[in-house]
Amino acid sequence: MYEQDSYASSIRELGKQYRIHEIGLKDYVDGQPLPEDVFSFLREARVFENLAPGNSAVGVQSVSRWLVALREVGALDNTSVHIMTTQSLIIYALQFAGEDQRLRQQLQEMLELDKHACFCLTEAGGGSDAAGMQTTVFREDGGYRIQGEKCMIMNAGFADYFLVAARLSDVEGYDGITLFLVDRDTPGLTVFPHTETCGVTGVPINSIAFNDVRVPRERLVGQEGKGWKILMKVLNCTRPGVGAAALGAARTAMERAAVYGKDRVCFGKPLNKNAVLQGKFAEMTLAWESGWLMVERAGRCLDEGRSGQTAISAMAKIAATDAAKLVVDRSLDFFGGYGYLREVGMERFYRDVRVCTIYDGTNDILRGLVAGSQLKSCVEHA
């Protein structure tokens, strides 16, 4: 059953001291800074120390410990956890590209939350089809020139650095995808107003235009044409993180349902004594625990350098985010019509968790990846 070790408990208690949950209930206002207490909390919790260069097989201190941190912060506040998940994409990318020395200053700034970053991959009309990327990079003397647009970029409203994926002008498909770390104040880079979304409303989500944005050669991340391979390694680490964050939110939804069910009397007894709702709670518990076990397994697999990381990470994301979606849905059932009222707050869990099945690879796309891997394995071992 779910247990909190001292590390997890310390994060949860610190978050309560900062009243992070109350901050997370506020929607982002376009052009306004996020509350400084969010960043102060994450710094004091020292969660990003887990992603500093270390001795795990993927080169950081501990993926497993990072996943616990995501789960606990996710249980407290959807805003803080999305700062973590987004920032981690760029931190992983710099390290996997071998840029932990050349871009050491920028990496350290992000680890210490002195600077913030966003990841620019998604394009209108592109979605999961990254091979059809239209943002193009042209080689020039001393560097590169980027032309194109990105959309639905989380944290772009306050980011200092933009990790940009663009396709080389003379190379088609995945083989042309190349990564760059671009400063916010670079001429030609335009961040459009905040995009209203169904959930995750506490952080800015923006479209970005790159109009002849010139980038010096030293801001190339990795090598030309190797961007997609770097991103695949990054996603192996971040997909279980999405699951961990979703399960954190789902855990809080379960706890609220249980507390409400203890006190709410219907047909002469508390809801928690109702056999039908007990069955639902058992279903929720089984789903949550199964999802977390997959996330834990993915963390160990990455830390220890085991084989099959891509499939295991994909399975962890699918299992955890599907479980979180189910748990939040069933938790709302405990409240009946009352749970559908915005003032109660359960509907916010519903909206926030839903997107976790979509980004970092939709669960439908990942099911195809898992099936392909498992079919190959079964044939080889038959």
N, C-alpha and C positions, 0 to 999 in steps of 0.2 A: 504494500500500500504506500501511498504518497507520504514521504517523510522529508523534513527540512534538516539538512546538516547545519553546522554552525555558520558556514559561508552563506548559504541560502537565507538563514534566519537574520544574519547581519544586514543583508541587502534589504530584506522586507522591513526590518525595524527602522533602518535609516530612512527608507522611503516614507514611512509613517511620520517620522520626525519632520521631514520636509513637507509633509502633506501633499505628496506628489499626486495622489489620486484626485484631489480637488483641482490642482492645476490642469490635470489631464482632461477634465470635463469641459474645459473652455475651448471653443473653436478658434482656429487660427484667423487672425485679422490681417488681410493683405497689407504688406508693407510694414507691419509691426514686428519687432523682435520677439522671439520666444522668451518666456519668463526665465530669468537668469538662474532661478532655483533649480530648474531642470538640469542645467549643465553643472551646477554646484553639487547636486545630488550624485550625478554620474561620476564626477571627479572624486568626490569623497568616498564613494563606493568602490572606486579603483577598478571598475569592471574592464576597462580597456587594457589593463596590465596583462590580461589573459592572451591578448593578441600581439604583445610585444615579441620581438625575435626570441626564440627559445629552442628547446631540444625535442619538441614533438616531431613526428615524421613530416608534418606539413610546415615546420619551421617557426611555429608560434609557441607560446608557453603552454597553453592547454585549450584545445577545442572543447573538451568535455566540460571544463569549468566555465567556459564562455557560454555554453548552452544552458547551464544552471542559472547563470546570471540573466540570460535572456528570459528564461522562464519566470524568474522572480520579479524582474522589472516589468515583464508583460502582465503579471498578475496585479501590478500596481497602477500602471499608466501606459496607455497606448502611444502617447506622444514620445515619452522617453525611450521606449523600446524601439520605435522606428528611427530615432536618431542613432541608436546602436546598430540596428541591422543595416542601415544605409551606409554609415561610416565604415562598417566592417568590410563592405564590398571593396572599397578603395584601398583600405589597409592590406587586405589579403592580396589584391592585385599587384600592389607595389612590391610586396615580398615575393610573390610567385614569379614576377617578372625579373627578379634579381636586382631590383632597384632600391633595396634597403640601405645601400651605401650611397649611390649617386643622388638619390632623392631623400637622403637621410633626414634632412631638416624638415621637409614636408611631412614625412612619415611620423616623426616625433611630434610635430605640432598636432597631427590628427589623433595620435595615441593619447595625448594630454588634453585633448579637446580645446586647445588654444585656437585651432582652425577647424572648420567644418567642410565637409565634402558631399558631393552628389555624384550619381552615376548616370551618364547620359547614353542610353542604349535604345530605348523604345522610340519608334517612329509611327506617325499616322499611317495606317494602311499596312504596317509591317507586322505588329504584334509578335507572335512567336516565330515568325519567319525572318530571323536575323540575316540569313543569306541574301535576302532581297534588300538589304540596307541601301538607302539612297544618299545619306550623308557621305560626302566624298572628300578625300584629302588629296591634294596635289603637291608634288615635290617642288621645292624652290631652293634657290641658293641659300644655304645656311639653315634651312628648316622646311616648314610645311605650311599649307594654306587649306583651311577647312571651310566647306560650304555645305549647308543643309539645315535641317530642323529636327528637333527631338520633342517629344511630348510626354506628359504624365511623369515628370521627373521629380521624385520626392526630395524634399529639403533644398531644392534649388533656390528658394526664396532667401535663404540666409547662408548659402554655401560660399566658401572662399575659393575652393578648388572644384573643378569639374573634370571627372574622368570621362573622356569622350571616346566613344567607339565610332570610327569612320572607315570607309572602304577606300583603298588605294584606287586612284583613277584608272589605272591600267590593269587591274586584277579583279575578276568577278568572284562573287560568292564568298564563302568563309575564308578562303585563302587570302583575301584582300583586307580583312578586318584588322585594323591597327588601333592601338590605344595611345591617348595623349592626356597629360595632366595640364589643364588650362586654368590660368588665373581668372577670377571673376572680372577684373577690370581690363581684360584684354580687349582692344578695339574690335568692334564687329560682333561681340557676343551680347545678345539681348535676351533678358529674362522677362517673359510676359507675365501678366497678372495671374494670381493664384486661381487655379481651377477648382470649382466646387465639386465635391465627390460624395458618394453615398456614405462612406465611412472614412476612418483615419482623418478626421477633420481638424486635428490639433496641430498638424504640420503643413507647411506650404507644398503644393504640388503644381508644377509649372511647365509650360512649353518654353522651349529655348530655340533661338535662331543663331546660326553661325554664318555670318555674312563676310566672307573673305577674312576669317580669323587666322592670323599668322602666329605660328607656334615655333619657337626655336627648337633645334634638333635635340637639345638636352632635355626637353620635355616629352620626348618619345618614351613611352613606357614599354620596356621590352624591345622586341625587334619588329620591323615591318612585316606585316602579314601573319604575325603570331598572336594577335589579339584574341582570337576565338579560343585558341588552345589555353591561353591564360585564363580566360573567363570560365571555361569548363572546369578548371581546377578550383577557381573561386567559388563557383556555384556548388561544387561538391561540399564545400564548407558552409556556405550560407543557407542552403536548402534545409538542413536540419535545424538551423537557427530560426527560420521562419516557423517551423513546426513548434519549436520550444516556446517562442513568443506567443503563438496562438494558444498553446496549452496553458500558458500562464493566465491569459485572459479567461479561458474556459474554466480554470480552477476557481477563479474568483466568482464567476457566474454560478458554479455549483455550490460554493459556500453560501452565497446569498440565497439561493433556492432552499438550501437546507435550513438556514436560520428562519426564513419566512415560513417554511413548512412546519417548523417546530411550534410556532406561535399561532398560526392561522388555523382556526377551528372551523370545520365544515362537516355537516351531517353528524355532529356530536363528538367529533374527535379531531385531533391535529392532522393536518395533511400528511405528515411524516408517518402516521399510522395507517394510511390508506394503502392497501395492497397494490393497487394499480400504479400509484406514484412510487412506491417502493421498488416495483419492477423497473420503472423508468430510471430510478436512481442507480439501480444495479447496472443497467445498460450503460448509463453515463460513466460509471466508475470503470467498467470493463473497457470501454472505448478509450477513456483518458489514460488508464494505466498501460494499455497496449500501445498507444501512440507514444507515450514517454519511453517505454522500453525500446522502441525502434529508434528514437532520437538518441538515447543513451548508447545504443549499439553503434550508431553512425559516428558518434563522438569518439568512442574507443577505436573504431576502425580507422579513423583519420589520424588520431594521436599515435597509433601504433603502426601505421603504414601498411595495413592489411590490403589485400586485393579486393576488387569489386566495389571500390569506393563510390563510383558514379551511380550504380544501381542501388546500393544500400542507402546513400544519401537521398536519392529520389524516393525510395520506399518510405524513408523516415518522414519526408515532407508530406507525402500522400497520406500516410497513416495518421500523422499528428494533426494535420489541418482538417482532414475529414472528421477525425474524432472531435476536434474543437468545435467544428460546425454543429455536429450532432449534440454535443454537450450543451452548447449555448441554446440551441433550439429546445431541448428537453427542459432546461432550467427555466426558460420563459414559461413553459407549460405550468409550472408550479404556481405562478402568479395569476394564471387565467387572464381575463381581459385587463386586469390591473397592470400586468406585465407589458402590455402593449402601449401604455401611456409613457410619453417621453420623460416625464418627471421622475419616474421610477428608476430609469437608467438601464434596464435590461435590454432595451432595443438597441442601445449603443454597442453593447457586446456583439449583438447580432450583426450590426453593420460593419464593425471593425474586423471581426474574425473572417467575414466572408471573402475579403480580398486576399487572404493568405493562401487560398486555393488557386489563385490566379498568378501572382507575380513570382519571380524567380523560377519560371517554368510552370505553366498551368498543370494541374494534376492530370488532366486528360493527356497532354503531351507526355508527361512523365510516365503514365501507365504504358504508353507505347514503348518507351525506353526500357522500362522494367521487363515488359513482355519479351522484347528482343533479346535482352541479356539472359533471361531465364530460359528461353527456348534454345538458345545457343548452348547454354550450360547443360541442359537436359540431354540434348543430342550428343554432346561430347562425352557425357558420362554414362550414356545408355549402354 
